[in-house]
Structure formats: C-alpha cells, structure tokens
C-alpha cells in the first residue's frame, strides 16, 4: 500500500479549512490502496518522509515566506532524505493574508533541490478561502493521492 504524507502548519481557521479540504480529497472513497498520514510540520521527521511515497505540504505565508514550522521541517529532513526521495511526487497549498509569492518561491526552490516532482498545480489562497479555494484543495488532495494508487 502506498503512503501519502501530509505535512502541514495549520495555525488559523483559514489554514484549517484548506487542510481539511486536502485531507477530504486524499481520503475520498475513490482513492484505494493509499494510506494517508498527517503530521504537523513541527513533528514530521525524516523517517516519516522516507516511509512515504508522495507528499502534500501546507503552510501559511508569514512575513513573505513559508511558515517557520515548514522551514524547520525542510531543515530537518533535507539531507537525510535527499538521495532516497528524488523523483517522488508532491503537491502543496499556501494561504496568505495578501501575498504568497515568497512562500511559493521557497517551497519550489527546496523541493527542486530535493528532486521532488510536482504532480498537481499549487493552490494559493489570499484572504478568506472561497468555496472555489476549498474545492481546489480537495482536488489537490485527490490528485496527488490518486497518483499513488497501484
């Protein structure tokens, strides 16, 4: 059975709504043979990353960058996972008050260095999430999870 690891930092109701939509999409009844593991960015480990077949990342944009929690996650797992996880699929979502550009740039840069392969368009949301934003997050979760089905 394939494993999808969702690593998230969810400090606000807006981030929570996006996270819940991603999880709902990844765990829909249409997805078979994929185990979904959820870890907060501050508790996810290199072992979690090595044990997973694909990844979904979620973060707020704080002070023009990804959250310190997600950055901490990357700092902890980068070198231990660098060679073993090349080519693995991932997707991500970012929520910001008014700008997510720096967070997107940071995630893209780090995942490129890791050699991960983005398999779905990123979902970027500013302000309060609209229904279309939560639907896009549902689709993100479903798409990345479906890509891991055997």
Phi, psi and omega in degrees: 000133179284154179238130173253122178260120175258116179250123187217154167239117191232074185270356186223161175301325178295315177296323180298318180298319179292317178301312181299323178293319178299313180298317179300317178295318182290337184248014179300155183299338180287343180270120181236145176076020179232121176268130181255122179247129180251131178222137172291152183299331181278347179247349179292142184237170175300324178299320177299316181294315181295330182278350183262156179258345179198168189220145168234131184242140178221136183206152164279160172266116182242124177053038176082013182213173174297163180298153175301329179296315179291322176298319176300316176305309180299319179299323182284328188255346190306296184289320178297336185251357189305306184281325187284338188249006179305137177086355181286147183282150176206166172212169179203161174225149181224135174243135177220161177292316180212350181204134180238007187304312182295321179295316178299314180300317180296314179296315179299319181295313182292316181291330173295316177299322178287342182081018177286155185246112180288125185249004177209152177297141176294148174255120178240132185227133172240141182077197180290130182297132173274169177303321180296330178289316178291326175295320178295323177291322176300313180297320177301310179300315181294319182294312181294318179296317180298327178295343179264353180297140182266000000 
